Amino acid sequence: MKQLFIVVISLAAFFNSCAQKKNDVSKTKTQKVMSRSIYDYTVDALEEGKKINFADFKDRKILIVNTASKCGFTPQYEDLEKLSKEFEGKLVVVGFPANNFGGQEPGTNIEIGAFCQKNYGVTFPLASKVSVKGEDMAPIFKFLTEKSLNGVKDTKIEWNFTKFLIDENGKLIDSFPSKVKPTDEEILKYLR
């Protein structure tokens, strides 16, 4: 009987140890996911053959925006360019053309680049056209929109010109819907 009791206690200790190890592995995986930053991402640039490596923007804030050329919010390109110039060296604006809402970005990368340059004098980096929702969502937008990845909040992108502000350490600060202009106080308070 005494031997059976020792075996039962030993088995209980063994299973408890296994459960603890599993919890430790789970915590480590969660911490690993939570410790991801925007610096883990490199994307294709609008200009063919070029890349945008977000690790190049360390020590600066980053404003990421899903853009479209035929949207009621398209004039925000002007404010994005203004912001890019006004906070040069402290902020990098990166536009991501996307055709997810109302077919408002139907053009090719070349057409999008020409439109942005001609109409708004855009000099900030533009990524190659991507999807910002659905099954083909670009990985960087999964990071930006899922709290389990960014550690801050879930965001549903409901239209063009949704904005994501990243801090100088590559972590999400906040997101802003289309109606919040790039030069609104909601964003500017983080840049001053």
Backbone as ProteinMPNN parsed JSONL, in Angstrom:
{"seq_chain_A": "MKQLFIVVISLAAFFNSCAQKKNDVSKTKTQKVMSRSIYDYTVDALEEGKKINFADFKDRKILIVNTASKCGFTPQYEDLEKLSKEFEGKLVVVGFPANNFGGQEPGTNIEIGAFCQKNYGVTFPLASKVSVKGEDMAPIFKFLTEKSLNGVKDTKIEWNFTKFLIDENGKLIDSFPSKVKPTDEEILKYLR", "coords_chain_A": {"N_chain_A": [[0.832, -1.205, 0.0], [1.944, 1.195, 0.808], [3.864, 1.512, -1.166], [2.271, 1.842, -3.433], [1.072, 4.276, -2.79], [3.348, 5.952, -2.916], [3.984, 5.715, -5.623], [1.672, 6.871, -6.747], [1.907, 9.518, -5.745], [4.326, 10.229, -6.945], [3.639, 10.087, -9.674], [1.696, 12.095, -9.738], [3.292, 14.325, -9.155], [4.945, 14.258, -11.383], [3.091, 14.722, -13.539], [2.166, 17.241, -12.785], [4.516, 18.692, -13.07], [4.867, 18.462, -15.85], [2.601, 19.865, -16.736], [3.226, 22.412, -15.775], [5.506, 22.991, -17.288], [4.335, 23.077, -19.832], [2.655, 25.322, -19.483], [4.659, 27.246, -19.117], [5.904, 27.176, -21.636], [3.733, 28.023, -23.194], [3.366, 30.618, -22.135], [5.827, 31.735, -22.913], [5.585, 31.624, -25.71], [3.411, 33.392, -26.04], [4.547, 35.743, -24.998], [6.559, 36.05, -26.883], [5.079, 36.558, -29.214], [3.808, 38.91, -28.371], [5.998, 40.542, -28.155], [6.689, 41.255, -30.661], [7.446, 43.627, -33.207], [6.975, 46.457, -35.378], [9.286, 46.527, -36.72], [9.882, 44.013, -37.577], [9.019, 43.702, -40.111], [9.297, 43.793, -43.65], [8.429, 45.189, -46.685], [7.246, 45.167, -50.105], [8.057, 47.946, -52.093], [6.317, 50.641, -53.762], [7.68, 51.404, -56.011], [9.049, 49.435, -58.438], [11.008, 46.589, -57.63], [12.137, 47.65, -55.355], [12.355, 47.832, -51.745], [10.68, 48.332, -48.584], [11.959, 48.556, -45.551], [11.054, 48.298, -42.365], [12.658, 48.349, -40.129], [14.561, 50.19, -40.728], [13.55, 52.552, -39.846], [13.88, 52.934, -37.163], [13.842, 54.575, -33.985], [12.22, 56.629, -34.783], [8.892, 57.879, -35.105], [6.204, 56.217, -36.802], [3.763, 56.581, -39.249], [1.326, 54.732, -40.556], [-0.719, 54.239, -43.341], [-3.627, 53.153, -45.02], [-4.262, 53.668, -48.323], [-6.059, 55.257, -51.098], [-6.77, 56.194, -54.451], [-9.138, 57.175, -55.54], [-11.041, 58.133, -53.68], [-13.209, 59.716, -51.279], [-11.655, 60.587, -49.206], [-9.186, 60.929, -50.301], [-7.886, 63.494, -50.645], [-6.485, 63.641, -48.249], [-3.908, 62.87, -48.715], [-2.484, 65.195, -49.16], [-2.3, 66.351, -46.558], [-0.895, 64.274, -45.33], [1.546, 64.426, -46.654], [2.313, 66.985, -45.86], [2.598, 66.57, -43.072], [4.655, 64.711, -43.124], [6.77, 66.292, -44.046], [6.83, 68.379, -42.11], [7.511, 67.049, -39.741], [9.871, 65.835, -40.337], [12.542, 63.587, -39.924], [11.668, 62.916, -37.414], [9.363, 61.567, -37.827], [8.024, 59.087, -39.974], [6.023, 58.71, -42.731], [4.111, 56.202, -44.188], [2.516, 55.031, -46.968], [0.013, 52.71, -47.951], [-1.327, 51.635, -50.692], [-4.562, 50.345, -51.398], [-7.167, 48.279, -52.629], [-9.529, 47.575, -51.399], [-11.967, 48.749, -50.704], [-14.816, 49.694, -52.173], [-13.634, 49.561, -54.697], [-11.782, 51.619, -55.051], [-9.115, 51.967, -55.576], [-8.058, 51.204, -58.251], [-5.873, 51.224, -59.942], [-2.581, 50.39, -61.359], [0.637, 49.824, -59.791], [2.424, 51.64, -60.962], [0.665, 53.545, -62.088], [-0.571, 54.468, -59.737], [1.609, 55.621, -58.379], [2.276, 57.707, -60.18], [-0.088, 59.233, -60.079], [-0.123, 60.055, -57.348], [2.216, 61.578, -57.202], [1.81, 63.571, -59.185], [-0.634, 64.833, -58.394], [-0.437, 65.362, -55.625], [2.187, 65.682, -54.904], [3.611, 63.702, -53.515], [6.174, 62.551, -51.456], [6.812, 60.82, -49.472], [7.379, 57.368, -48.444], [5.781, 54.862, -50.4], [4.102, 51.828, -50.351], [3.876, 48.813, -52.291], [0.791, 47.962, -53.87], [-1.6, 46.481, -51.727], [-3.657, 44.115, -49.868], [-5.848, 44.965, -47.273], [-7.631, 43.716, -45.662], [-9.609, 40.747, -45.044], [-9.102, 37.352, -46.32], [-6.758, 37.502, -47.795], [-5.25, 39.415, -46.55], [-2.5, 41.551, -46.021], [0.428, 40.587, -44.221], [1.569, 42.589, -42.53], [-0.602, 44.191, -41.959], [-2.166, 42.434, -40.559], [-0.67, 42.328, -38.22], [-0.947, 45.028, -37.405], [-3.703, 45.199, -36.909], [-4.484, 43.232, -35.086], [-4.737, 42.561, -31.742], [-3.556, 40.408, -30.45], [-1.195, 40.187, -31.759], [-0.047, 42.797, -31.911], [-0.18, 43.698, -29.325], [-1.599, 45.844, -28.269], [-4.214, 46.728, -29.296], [-7.234, 45.656, -30.976], [-8.168, 46.422, -34.255], [-10.573, 47.274, -36.593], [-10.429, 47.708, -39.952], [-12.281, 49.912, -41.628], [-12.528, 51.501, -43.848], [-10.881, 53.336, -46.499], [-7.836, 55.135, -45.789], [-7.426, 54.661, -43.067], [-5.518, 55.014, -40.147], [-2.416, 54.171, -38.555], [-0.444, 54.644, -35.811], [2.866, 54.34, -34.868], [5.284, 53.903, -32.305], [8.647, 55.096, -31.361], [9.954, 52.788, -30.773], [8.949, 50.808, -32.286], [6.433, 49.901, -31.593], [2.872, 49.688, -31.566], [1.01, 52.639, -31.112], [-1.58, 53.779, -31.404], [-4.665, 53.593, -33.316], [-6.472, 55.21, -35.975], [-9.552, 56.226, -37.368], [-10.743, 56.767, -40.771], [-11.964, 59.346, -40.909], [-10.497, 60.918, -39.173], [-8.255, 63.339, -39.697], [-4.862, 63.492, -40.92], [-3.608, 65.695, -39.765], [-5.043, 66.272, -37.509], [-5.625, 66.988, -34.035], [-5.772, 64.681, -32.52], [-3.825, 63.007, -33.549], [-1.573, 64.689, -33.783], [-0.92, 65.299, -31.101], [0.699, 63.254, -30.274], [2.986, 63.671, -31.674], [4.262, 65.997, -31.001]], "CA_chain_A": [[0.0, 0.0, 0.0], [2.852, 2.343, 0.9], [4.491, 1.651, -2.479], [1.249, 2.398, -4.315], [0.955, 5.697, -2.43], [4.554, 6.624, -3.439], [3.817, 5.758, -7.083], [0.633, 7.875, -7.039], [2.498, 10.84, -5.472], [5.342, 10.457, -7.984], [2.923, 10.386, -10.919], [1.081, 13.419, -9.592], [4.373, 15.316, -9.268], [5.373, 14.244, -12.781], [2.082, 15.399, -14.359], [2.186, 18.652, -12.393], [5.721, 19.259, -13.697], [4.569, 18.573, -17.286], [1.631, 20.956, -16.907], [3.95, 23.672, -15.546], [6.358, 23.217, -18.471], [3.425, 23.477, -20.904], [2.283, 26.718, -19.2], [5.837, 28.084, -19.363], [6.06, 27.263, -23.097], [2.634, 28.86, -23.667], [3.682, 32.002, -21.769], [6.945, 32.171, -23.747], [5.037, 31.884, -27.044], [2.613, 34.615, -25.945], [5.468, 36.868, -24.852], [7.248, 36.214, -28.157], [4.131, 37.228, -30.104], [3.581, 40.256, -27.875], [7.198, 41.355, -28.275], [6.904, 41.615, -32.062], [7.325, 45.049, -33.489], [6.874, 46.79, -36.799], [10.623, 46.321, -37.294], [9.954, 42.654, -38.108], [8.403, 43.681, -41.438], [9.825, 44.407, -44.861], [7.383, 45.061, -47.707], [7.594, 45.683, -51.43], [7.758, 49.362, -52.32], [5.551, 50.925, -54.975], [8.671, 51.402, -57.091], [9.409, 48.041, -58.701], [12.335, 46.128, -57.246], [12.569, 48.278, -54.104], [11.727, 47.331, -50.517], [10.581, 49.223, -47.429], [12.321, 47.795, -44.356], [10.628, 49.137, -41.244], [13.766, 48.466, -39.175], [15.3, 51.404, -41.114], [12.896, 53.717, -39.244], [14.046, 52.905, -35.698], [14.008, 55.864, -33.305], [11.257, 57.598, -35.319], [7.5, 57.413, -35.152], [5.783, 55.818, -38.149], [2.324, 56.651, -39.49], [0.98, 53.835, -41.666], [-2.063, 54.594, -43.819], [-4.092, 52.476, -46.231], [-4.658, 54.781, -49.196], [-6.767, 54.994, -52.351], [-6.722, 57.373, -55.326], [-10.475, 57.619, -55.978], [-11.838, 58.103, -52.459], [-13.513, 61.032, -50.724], [-10.577, 60.944, -48.279], [-7.924, 61.028, -51.044], [-7.161, 64.737, -50.362], [-5.629, 63.499, -47.077], [-2.531, 62.764, -49.19], [-1.873, 66.519, -48.962], [-1.953, 66.464, -45.138], [0.146, 63.284, -45.046], [2.81, 65.004, -47.159], [2.623, 68.1, -44.957], [3.062, 65.961, -41.831], [5.949, 64.108, -43.43], [7.753, 67.391, -44.134], [6.887, 69.124, -40.853], [8.151, 66.247, -38.693], [10.974, 65.102, -40.96], [13.548, 63.176, -38.95], [10.981, 62.421, -36.217], [8.209, 60.781, -38.269], [8.002, 58.58, -41.345], [4.687, 58.343, -43.201], [4.175, 55.147, -45.204], [1.208, 54.757, -47.553], [-0.241, 51.381, -48.508], [-2.495, 51.62, -51.575], [-5.375, 49.13, -51.272], [-8.399, 48.346, -53.414], [-10.511, 46.798, -50.644], [-13.208, 49.462, -50.394], [-15.472, 50.345, -53.296], [-12.804, 49.574, -55.913], [-11.293, 52.993, -55.171], [-7.698, 51.998, -55.96], [-7.989, 50.206, -59.315], [-4.679, 51.377, -60.766], [-1.35, 49.629, -61.151], [1.606, 50.55, -58.964], [2.956, 52.767, -61.753], [-0.402, 54.551, -62.16], [-0.745, 55.036, -58.394], [2.768, 56.496, -58.134], [2.139, 58.901, -61.022], [-1.203, 59.998, -59.53], [0.284, 60.665, -56.069], [3.238, 62.597, -57.472], [1.218, 64.666, -59.961], [-1.714, 65.542, -57.703], [-0.159, 65.716, -54.227], [3.625, 65.839, -54.68], [3.988, 62.761, -52.455], [7.584, 62.14, -51.387], [6.971, 59.783, -48.448], [7.358, 56.023, -49.037], [4.531, 54.168, -50.716], [4.273, 50.395, -50.552], [3.158, 48.196, -53.388], [-0.627, 47.761, -53.55], [-1.841, 45.305, -50.888], [-4.992, 43.949, -49.309], [-5.811, 45.316, -45.849], [-8.655, 42.952, -44.95], [-9.968, 39.496, -45.694], [-8.178, 36.216, -46.283], [-5.474, 37.855, -48.419], [-4.706, 40.57, -45.828], [-1.036, 41.598, -45.911], [0.863, 40.281, -42.854], [1.792, 43.793, -41.721], [-1.908, 44.667, -41.498], [-2.571, 41.51, -39.49], [0.02, 42.836, -37.031], [-1.534, 46.31, -37.005], [-5.123, 45.111, -36.541], [-4.774, 42.175, -34.119], [-4.12, 42.765, -30.428], [-2.725, 39.249, -30.122], [0.102, 40.394, -32.409], [0.557, 44.107, -31.615], [-0.168, 43.891, -27.884], [-2.275, 47.077, -27.856], [-5.647, 46.767, -29.574], [-7.797, 45.166, -32.234], [-8.731, 47.499, -35.069], [-11.221, 46.85, -37.835], [-10.284, 48.726, -40.996], [-13.611, 50.015, -42.227], [-12.489, 52.254, -45.095], [-9.571, 53.873, -46.877], [-7.213, 56.171, -44.956], [-7.296, 54.312, -41.646], [-4.136, 55.337, -39.794], [-1.802, 53.471, -37.43], [0.741, 55.362, -35.346], [3.839, 53.463, -34.226], [6.261, 54.702, -31.547], [10.055, 55.018, -31.742], [10.44, 51.439, -30.472], [8.277, 49.862, -33.173], [5.198, 49.412, -30.99], [1.66, 50.431, -31.91], [0.487, 53.601, -30.136], [-3.029, 53.83, -31.564], [-5.161, 53.646, -34.696], [-7.417, 56.312, -36.175], [-10.394, 55.98, -38.539], [-10.599, 57.626, -41.951], [-12.412, 60.725, -40.691], [-9.471, 61.664, -38.441], [-7.257, 63.823, -40.655], [-3.491, 63.347, -40.428], [-3.188, 66.884, -39.006], [-5.924, 66.467, -36.356], [-4.96, 66.968, -32.724], [-5.726, 63.29, -32.051], [-2.529, 62.471, -33.993], [-0.505, 65.667, -33.498], [-0.516, 65.27, -29.688], [1.774, 62.264, -30.116], [4.158, 64.075, -32.466], [4.899, 67.193, -30.432]], "C_chain_A": [[0.866, 1.254, 0.0], [3.506, 2.609, -0.456], [3.51, 2.262, -3.486], [1.079, 3.891, -4.056], [2.138, 6.5, -2.997], [4.457, 6.752, -4.956], [2.799, 6.831, -7.465], [1.183, 9.288, -6.83], [3.521, 11.195, -6.545], [4.687, 10.821, -9.313], [2.278, 11.77, -10.871], [2.132, 14.511, -9.753], [4.842, 15.42, -10.712], [4.384, 15.017, -13.668], [2.003, 16.892, -14.038], [3.369, 19.363, -13.04], [5.498, 19.466, -15.198], [3.619, 19.736, -17.563], [2.314, 22.301, -16.736], [4.822, 24.014, -16.744], [5.504, 23.69, -19.64], [2.99, 24.926, -20.719], [3.438, 27.652, -19.482], [6.061, 28.266, -20.861], [4.984, 28.174, -23.668], [2.897, 30.334, -23.355], [4.785, 32.552, -22.648], [6.449, 32.491, -25.148], [4.237, 33.174, -27.049], [3.525, 35.83, -25.842], [6.197, 37.135, -26.167], [6.355, 36.969, -29.141], [3.964, 38.681, -29.679], [4.806, 41.14, -28.068], [7.511, 41.714, -29.721], [6.755, 43.115, -32.225], [7.209, 45.246, -34.996], [8.2, 46.536, -37.508], [10.809, 44.922, -37.852], [9.49, 42.584, -39.566], [9.216, 44.428, -42.493], [8.775, 44.154, -45.926], [7.908, 45.572, -49.039], [7.185, 47.142, -51.523], [6.954, 49.501, -53.611], [6.477, 50.884, -56.193], [9.211, 49.981, -57.259], [10.855, 47.725, -58.311], [12.867, 46.716, -55.95], [11.783, 47.697, -52.935], [11.629, 48.465, -49.496], [10.828, 48.337, -46.213], [12.027, 48.679, -43.15], [11.704, 49.269, -40.159], [14.623, 49.7, -39.498], [14.748, 52.654, -40.434], [12.986, 53.727, -37.717], [14.32, 54.312, -35.185], [13.158, 56.984, -33.902], [9.859, 57.016, -35.197], [7.182, 57.095, -36.614], [4.261, 55.936, -38.212], [2.039, 55.833, -40.744], [-0.474, 54.094, -42.037], [-2.423, 53.745, -45.028], [-4.748, 53.54, -47.111], [-5.429, 54.3, -50.421], [-6.859, 56.294, -53.141], [-8.085, 57.95, -55.697], [-11.465, 57.622, -54.815], [-12.128, 59.53, -52.01], [-12.435, 61.513, -49.759], [-9.234, 61.121, -48.978], [-7.194, 62.359, -50.807], [-6.307, 64.679, -49.083], [-4.166, 63.27, -47.473], [-1.786, 64.081, -48.939], [-1.432, 66.702, -47.503], [-0.868, 65.467, -44.742], [1.516, 63.801, -45.492], [3.259, 66.149, -46.26], [3.21, 67.582, -43.64], [4.461, 65.379, -41.999], [7.056, 65.161, -43.464], [7.939, 68.087, -42.788], [7.65, 68.367, -39.761], [9.279, 65.379, -39.256], [12.068, 64.81, -39.92], [12.95, 62.609, -37.673], [9.834, 61.469, -36.573], [8.425, 60.326, -39.706], [6.559, 58.194, -41.652], [4.881, 57.273, -44.271], [2.756, 54.855, -45.67], [1.148, 53.355, -48.144], [-1.478, 51.444, -49.385], [-3.227, 50.279, -51.46], [-6.697, 49.333, -52.006], [-9.542, 47.599, -52.731], [-11.874, 47.461, -50.487], [-13.731, 50.187, -51.638], [-14.648, 50.405, -54.573], [-12.15, 50.925, -56.141], [-9.785, 53.119, -55.402], [-7.469, 50.953, -57.045], [-6.669, 50.201, -60.087], [-3.549, 50.417, -60.451], [-0.427, 50.439, -60.244], [2.152, 51.776, -59.686], [1.931, 53.894, -61.826], [-0.608, 55.238, -60.815], [0.378, 56.019, -58.081], [2.658, 57.801, -58.91], [1.032, 59.806, -60.476], [-0.773, 60.752, -58.265], [1.297, 61.786, -56.276], [2.611, 63.814, -58.15], [0.235, 65.494, -59.141], [-1.369, 66.028, -56.301], [1.327, 65.875, -53.917], [4.166, 64.909, -53.604], [5.462, 62.373, -52.567], [7.8, 61.055, -50.33], [6.855, 58.409, -49.106], [5.95, 55.484, -49.253], [4.861, 52.707, -50.971], [3.539, 49.965, -51.814], [1.718, 47.958, -52.946], [-0.818, 46.436, -52.812], [-3.33, 45.181, -50.571], [-4.894, 44.21, -47.808], [-6.918, 44.642, -45.037], [-8.917, 41.664, -45.702], [-8.872, 38.442, -45.622], [-6.82, 36.534, -46.882], [-4.834, 39.096, -47.782], [-3.184, 40.457, -45.73], [-0.633, 41.35, -44.459], [1.071, 41.514, -41.971], [0.466, 44.343, -41.197], [-2.533, 43.695, -40.491], [-1.958, 42.002, -38.179], [-0.665, 44.108, -36.516], [-2.942, 46.18, -36.443], [-5.447, 44.076, -35.461], [-4.003, 42.381, -32.821], [-3.203, 41.612, -30.048], [-1.335, 39.368, -30.734], [0.759, 41.714, -31.997], [0.569, 44.44, -30.131], [-0.935, 45.095, -27.371], [-3.783, 47.021, -28.071], [-5.984, 46.073, -30.873], [-8.365, 46.37, -32.965], [-9.362, 46.886, -36.313], [-11.062, 47.996, -38.838], [-11.607, 48.773, -41.752], [-13.625, 50.787, -43.545], [-11.056, 52.686, -45.38], [-9.126, 54.952, -45.885], [-7.389, 55.943, -43.453], [-5.81, 54.471, -41.323], [-3.693, 54.574, -38.555], [-0.527, 54.205, -37.055], [1.597, 54.417, -34.511], [4.852, 54.34, -33.489], [7.698, 54.439, -32.009], [10.682, 53.654, -31.447], [9.731, 50.368, -31.301], [6.979, 49.302, -32.651], [4.021, 50.309, -31.388], [1.264, 51.371, -30.774], [-1.031, 53.572, -30.186], [-3.37, 53.767, -33.041], [-6.255, 54.701, -34.761], [-8.234, 56.038, -37.431], [-10.183, 57.038, -39.623], [-10.911, 59.09, -41.685], [-11.414, 61.562, -39.894], [-8.39, 62.047, -39.439], [-5.863, 63.663, -40.061], [-3.033, 64.513, -39.554], [-4.12, 67.198, -37.831], [-5.137, 66.329, -35.054], [-4.831, 65.554, -32.167], [-4.4, 62.626, -32.41], [-1.394, 63.398, -33.58], [-0.022, 65.627, -32.041], [0.609, 64.28, -29.436], [3.07, 62.692, -30.805], [4.908, 65.255, -31.882], [5.811, 66.848, -29.276]], "O_chain_A": [[0.583, 2.231, -0.693], [3.685, 3.759, -0.856], [3.894, 3.106, -4.297], [0.956, 4.678, -4.994], [1.946, 7.606, -3.501], [4.811, 7.792, -5.512], [3.028, 7.608, -8.392], [0.944, 10.167, -7.658], [3.573, 12.337, -7.002], [5.124, 11.747, -9.995], [2.316, 12.519, -11.848], [1.883, 15.516, -10.418], [5.105, 16.513, -11.213], [4.794, 15.869, -14.457], [1.794, 17.71, -14.934], [3.244, 20.497, -13.503], [5.881, 20.494, -15.756], [3.814, 20.496, -18.512], [2.017, 23.24, -17.474], [4.882, 25.167, -17.171], [5.9, 24.603, -20.365], [2.956, 25.687, -21.687], [3.237, 28.737, -20.028], [6.369, 29.368, -21.315], [5.271, 29.008, -24.527], [2.679, 31.199, -24.203], [4.711, 33.698, -23.09], [6.838, 33.506, -25.725], [4.37, 33.975, -27.974], [3.305, 36.834, -26.52], [6.43, 38.288, -26.532], [6.803, 37.896, -29.816], [3.976, 39.583, -30.517], [4.677, 42.362, -28.137], [8.495, 42.405, -29.985], [6.033, 43.775, -31.477], [7.333, 44.301, -35.774], [8.245, 46.353, -38.725], [11.798, 44.663, -38.537], [9.562, 41.524, -40.188], [9.739, 45.519, -42.263], [8.282, 43.034, -46.062], [8.888, 46.315, -49.092], [6.1, 47.525, -51.085], [6.92, 48.591, -54.44], [6.104, 50.395, -57.259], [9.765, 49.404, -56.323], [11.783, 48.475, -58.613], [13.939, 46.322, -55.489], [10.696, 47.145, -53.108], [12.394, 49.428, -49.541], [10.011, 47.477, -45.883], [12.689, 49.696, -42.946], [11.661, 50.203, -39.359], [15.335, 50.199, -38.626], [15.396, 53.701, -40.44], [12.245, 54.455, -37.056], [14.947, 55.128, -35.861], [13.349, 58.154, -33.57], [9.68, 55.798, -35.187], [7.804, 57.628, -37.534], [3.558, 55.445, -37.329], [2.455, 56.192, -41.846], [-1.348, 54.161, -41.173], [-1.628, 53.622, -45.96], [-5.679, 54.224, -46.685], [-5.452, 53.111, -50.738], [-7.008, 57.37, -52.561], [-8.17, 59.101, -56.126], [-12.598, 57.162, -54.958], [-11.373, 60.448, -52.328], [-12.311, 62.714, -49.517], [-8.239, 61.431, -48.323], [-5.964, 62.355, -50.77], [-5.49, 65.572, -48.854], [-3.273, 63.459, -46.646], [-0.615, 64.082, -48.557], [-0.317, 67.156, -47.244], [-0.016, 65.777, -43.91], [2.514, 63.63, -44.792], [4.441, 66.268, -45.938], [4.211, 68.109, -43.157], [5.327, 65.534, -41.138], [8.155, 64.929, -42.961], [9.066, 68.355, -42.372], [8.351, 68.977, -38.954], [9.594, 64.321, -38.711], [12.455, 65.683, -39.144], [13.63, 61.904, -36.927], [9.391, 60.673, -35.745], [8.937, 61.071, -40.542], [5.947, 57.431, -40.905], [5.721, 57.423, -45.159], [1.897, 54.478, -44.873], [2.105, 52.879, -48.755], [-2.589, 51.317, -48.872], [-2.602, 49.218, -51.428], [-7.266, 50.425, -51.998], [-10.419, 47.054, -53.4], [-12.848, 46.782, -50.163], [-13.146, 51.172, -52.088], [-14.934, 51.222, -55.449], [-11.976, 51.344, -57.285], [-9.241, 54.224, -55.423], [-6.789, 49.952, -56.823], [-6.39, 49.25, -60.817], [-3.552, 49.729, -59.43], [-0.691, 51.608, -59.967], [2.32, 52.833, -59.078], [2.277, 55.062, -61.65], [-0.798, 56.453, -60.758], [0.131, 57.115, -57.579], [2.916, 58.875, -58.367], [1.205, 61.024, -60.421], [-1.033, 61.948, -58.134], [1.241, 62.817, -55.606], [2.849, 64.951, -57.741], [0.268, 66.724, -59.189], [-1.947, 67.008, -55.832], [1.689, 66.174, -52.778], [5.076, 65.28, -52.862], [5.932, 61.932, -53.616], [8.863, 60.435, -50.296], [6.298, 58.288, -50.197], [5.063, 55.63, -48.411], [5.787, 52.389, -51.716], [2.684, 50.686, -52.328], [1.462, 47.773, -51.756], [-0.276, 45.405, -53.211], [-4.142, 46.023, -50.953], [-3.97, 43.734, -47.148], [-7.117, 44.96, -43.865], [-8.502, 41.504, -46.85], [-7.855, 38.621, -44.952], [-5.826, 35.905, -46.52], [-3.987, 39.748, -48.392], [-2.65, 39.399, -45.398], [-1.29, 41.856, -43.55], [0.771, 41.471, -40.777], [0.421, 44.902, -40.101], [-3.345, 44.104, -39.661], [-2.639, 42.082, -37.157], [-0.926, 44.235, -35.32], [-3.337, 46.971, -35.586], [-6.574, 44.044, -34.968], [-2.772, 42.377, -32.807], [-2.181, 41.821, -29.393], [-0.398, 38.716, -30.274], [1.966, 41.762, -31.76], [1.259, 45.371, -29.716], [-0.935, 45.356, -26.168], [-4.55, 47.24, -27.134], [-5.139, 45.919, -31.755], [-8.98, 47.241, -32.349], [-8.741, 46.072, -36.998], [-11.511, 49.116, -38.59], [-11.999, 47.816, -42.419], [-14.612, 50.742, -44.28], [-10.144, 52.429, -44.594], [-9.95, 55.593, -45.232], [-7.487, 56.89, -42.673], [-4.95, 54.108, -42.126], [-4.474, 54.355, -37.629], [0.368, 54.37, -37.883], [1.116, 53.78, -33.573], [5.236, 55.398, -33.987], [7.93, 53.658, -32.932], [11.823, 53.401, -31.833], [9.89, 49.173, -31.053], [6.463, 48.327, -33.198], [4.164, 51.524, -31.525], [1.19, 50.958, -29.616], [-1.695, 53.371, -29.169], [-2.499, 53.871, -33.904], [-6.879, 55.042, -33.756], [-7.672, 55.657, -38.458], [-9.531, 58.059, -39.406], [-10.212, 59.977, -42.175], [-11.475, 62.791, -39.933], [-7.69, 61.183, -39.966], [-5.697, 63.693, -38.841], [-2.167, 64.342, -38.696], [-4.009, 68.262, -37.222], [-4.119, 65.64, -34.994], [-3.892, 65.259, -31.428], [-3.905, 61.78, -31.664], [-0.367, 62.938, -33.082], [1.151, 65.89, -31.772], [1.386, 64.443, -28.495], [4.131, 62.127, -30.539], [6.066, 65.489, -32.228], [6.423, 67.737, -28.685]]}, "name": "protein", "num_of_chains": 1, "seq": "MKQLFIVVISLAAFFNSCAQKKNDVSKTKTQKVMSRSIYDYTVDALEEGKKINFADFKDRKILIVNTASKCGFTPQYEDLEKLSKEFEGKLVVVGFPANNFGGQEPGTNIEIGAFCQKNYGVTFPLASKVSVKGEDMAPIFKFLTEKSLNGVKDTKIEWNFTKFLIDENGKLIDSFPSKVKPTDEEILKYLR"}
